[in-house]
Amino acid sequence: MSKDKLSPVEGIKTSSDGLRGTLKKSLQDGLTGALHTDDQSLIKFHGMYQQDDRDRRQERTDKKLEWLYSYMVRLRLPGGKLSSDQWVGLNHVAGDYSTGIIKITTRQTVQLHGIIKNHVKPTLKAFNTFALDAIAACGDVNRNVVCSAHPQHSAIHEEIFQYADKISQLALPKTRAYYEIWLDDAPLTTEKKEEVEKDPLYEDRYLPRKFKIGIAIPPDNDVDVFSNDIGLIAMVENNQLKGFNIAAGGGLSTTHGNENTYARLASLLGFVDTEEKLLKAVYEIITIQRDYGNRSDRKQARLKYTIDRMGLDVFKKELQNRCGFALSPVEAFEFKYRSDHYGWHQNHEGLWYYTVFVENGRVLDVGETKIKTGLLKIAETGKASFRFTCNQNLIVGDVPDKDKNTVERLLKEYGIYQHTEQQSPFRKTAIACVAFNTCPLALAEAQRYLPELITKIEPLLKKYALEEEDISIRMTGCPNGCGRPYVAEIGLIGTAYGEYNLHIGGDRLGFRLNTKYQSGLKEDEILHTLDDLFNDYSKEKTEGETFGDYCNRVKIAKPV
C-alpha cells in the first residue's frame, strides 16, 4: 500500500517521535483549552480523549466563544481490580480534578470526565502515586485486557486472572513518552531512545485501529468474549487450567449508512495448552493485524475486516507460520451466565464478594443512595478490594468472614445494599454508553436516558407477567458499539437526538448477534413496539425460551 493512500492518522503516528508529538507545547498553550490538531490523535495513546460539553456547545458557538473543552482520562487496569488504598486515591482524584463521578466502563476499568487541560498532568501524577496509569488505555494499540470478574465459579480464578496482566504487559508500547510528558522523567538520549524504545510489536506505526482482548472463565461470559478482537476461553478441568480456546475477529462498531461496516463475533481458531503458546499466539495475531490491517480506511481497519478479507483459513495458516506451531482443535465449553452475580457470594477460600448494582456504571451519590461515599467508607476500613465488571458494576471483594458484617453494615448504612436488592432483573441487565454530554460521536442520549426509559418499560413487563425475566437491554448513542448493543436481546442504537434503531434477537449468553427490527424510533414508538413484542412473547414462547431466542425464531427468521 503506497504512502499517499494512508489515512492521515498513519502519518501522525509515524512522525510523532514515539507518540510525543508536540504534546508538551500543546499543554503550555494557555490561549485554548484544546490541543494542537495532531496531538488530539496522539493523546489517545496516553489514555485520554479531548471532549467538550455538548450541552453548552451551541450556546458557546452563539457567543463566539471556544467550545468548553475538557479531557476524559481512562485507566489501564487489566482485569479491573483495585486495592482499598487505590480506591481511596481514585475517589479523591475524581473529586479534585474531574466532575466527581467515577464512570465504570464496559471494559472493566474507570474513566474520569471533565478534566480541564491544566489538570490533566496533575491527575496522571496523582494516579501514579498509587501505582495506576493510563498508558495505552485508548488509541491504535491493545487496550485494557478484561477477564471474568467473579471468583466464585473457579478455584483457580486468580491464576487465570493473572493472564490479563501478562497479556497487557506483552502488548504495551515501548515508548517512554508517557513518563516524560506526564511524570517528568528525563528525556532519553538519542542513542538510549533507540535501544530502550525499539518496539518489534508496534514498530513506529502501531496498529491500524484499536485492539481488544477478553478472557472468559466458563460458565461465565460476562466479558462478552466473542465481541473482542481476541477472545480467550479458559478451559478448566478438576481445578486445573488445561489451556485456552482462542477466538479472533470480534468487533461491534458500525457506521450508519455504510453497508461495508458491520458487527461481527469472533471465530474460534483452536486451543493451546501452555502459557508460552498462548502468549505467542496472541502476539502473532496482533502482528498479523499490524501487517495486513487496512491503513487507508479506518472504518475498515479492525481485525474483523482483516480476517474476512484474508479468509479465515488463510488467516489461520498465516498464524501457524508465524507461531511455528498449529493450534489444537477447539475444546468443548459451556456458558451459563452473562449477567453479574448480584449480592453476597463466597468463594472456595471462604472470602466474600458483594456485587453492587451501579446503574450505567456511574458511581455517585443520589438521594439516600450514596454509592460513592459508601464505597469510600468501605475502602477506608481496608477490609475489601474492588473489582469492576464488564457490565459496568462493581464487586466489593476479598472480604474475610470476620469482616463481612462490618462491610454489610456500611453497604446498608449508605443505601447501597437496598439499591442493589430492590432493582428489577431487567434494570440490572442494562448497559449504556456515555453518549451526551461529552462523547463527540453521540447522536442520541444513552446513560442519561436509559434509566428513565426502563422505568417506562418495566410496567409493560409486569403487564405480561415478565417482570422476573432478566432480558438484556443495551443502549448506545451512536453505532460505535461501546455498550455492546449488538449482542443484547434488545439493542437501542442512536440515529438522531431522541431516535433509535431497535435491534432484537440476540441470545442471552453472547453467541449470536441481534438484528435490526425497526429504524429511527422515538420513545412512544419504542414502547409501542416492545408492548407488542412482549405480548406475543408471553403467549407464544416455548417452555424455557428466552425473549431473544423467541424473537430470533419468530420475528427475525419469520418477520411480520
C-alpha positions, 0 to 999 in steps of 0.5 A: 500500500503506497504512502499517499493512500494512508489515512492521515492518522498513519502519518501522525503516528509515524512522525510523532517521535514515539507518540510525543508529538508536540504534546508538551507545547500543546499543554503550555498553550494557555490561549485554548483549552484544546490541543494542537490538531495532531496531538488530539490523535496522539493523546489517545495513546496516553489514555485520554480523549479531548471532549467538550460539553455538548450541552453548552456547545451551541450556546458557546458557538452563539457567543463566539466563544471556544467550545468548553473543552475538557479531557476524559482520562481512562485507566489501564487496569487489566482485569479491573481490580483495585486495592482499598488504598487505590480506591481511596486515591481514585475517589479523591482524584475524581473529586479534585480534578474531574466532575466527581463521578467515577464512570465504570466502563464496559471494559472493566476499568474507570474513566474520569470526565471533565478534566480541564487541560491544566489538570490533566498532568496533575491527575496522571501524577496523582494516579501514579502515586498509587501505582495506576496509569493510563498508558495505552488505555485508548488509541491504535494499540491493545487496550485494557485486557478484561477477564471474568470478574467473579471468583466464585465459579473457579478455584483457580480464578486468580491464576487465570486472572493473572493472564490479563496482566501478562497479556497487557504487559506483552502488548504495551508500547515501548515508548517512554513518552508517557513518563516524560510528558506526564511524570517528568522523567528525563528525556532519553538520549538519542542513542538510549531512545533507540535501544530502550524504545525499539518496539518489534510489536508496534514498530513506529506505526502501531496498529491500524485501529484499536485492539481488544482482548477478553478472557472468559472463565466458563460458565461465565461470559460476562466479558462478552468474549466473542465481541473482542478482537481476541477472545480467550476461553479458559478451559478448566478441568478438576481445578486445573487450567488445561489451556485456552480456546482462542477466538479472533475477529470480534468487533461491534462498531458500525457506521450508519449508512455504510453497508461495508461496516458491520458487527461481527463475533469472533471465530474460534481458531483452536486451543493451546495448552501452555502459557508460552503458546498462548502468549505467542499466539496472541502476539502473532495475531496482533502482528498479523493485524499490524501487517495486513490491517487496512491503513487507508480506511479506518472504518475498515481497519479492525481485525474483523475486516482483516480476517474476512478479507484474508479468509479465515483459513488463510488467516489461520495458516498465516498464524501457524507460520508465524507461531511455528506451531498449529493450534489444537482443535477447539475444546468443548465449553459451556456458558451459563451466565452473562449477567453479574452475580448480584449480592453476597457470594463466597468463594472456595477460600471462604472470602466474600464478594458483594456485587453492587448494582451501579446503574450505567456504571456511574458511581455517585451519590443520589438521594439516600443512595450514596454509592460513592461515599459508601464505597469510600467508607468501605475502602477506608476500613481496608477490609475489601478490594474492588473489582469492576465488571464488564457490565459496568458494576462493581464487586466489593471483594476479598472480604474475610468472614470476620469482616463481612458484617462490618462491610454489610453494615456500611453497604446498608448504612449508605443505601447501597445494599437496598439499591442493589436488592430492590432493582428489577432483573431487567434494570440490572441487565442494562448497559449504556454508553456515555453518549451526551454530554461529552462523547463527540460521536453521540447522536442520541442520549444513552446513560442519561436516558436509559434509566428513565426509559426502563422505568417506562418499560418495566410496567409493560413487563409486569403487564405480561407477567415478565417482570422476573425475566432478566432480558438484556437491554443495551443502549448506545448513542451512536453505532460505535458499539461501546455498550455492546448493543449488538449482542443484547436481546434488545439493542437501542442504537442512536440515529438522531437526538431522541431516535433509535434503531431497535435491534432484537434477537440476540441470545442471552449468553453472547453467541449470536448477534441481534438484528435490526427490527425497526429504524429511527424510533422515538420513545412512544414508538419504542414502547409501542413496539416492545408492548407488542413484542412482549405480548406475543412473547408471553403467549407464544414462547416455548417452555424455557425460551428466552425473549431473544431466542423467541424473537430470533425464531419468530420475528427475525427468521419469520418477520411480520 
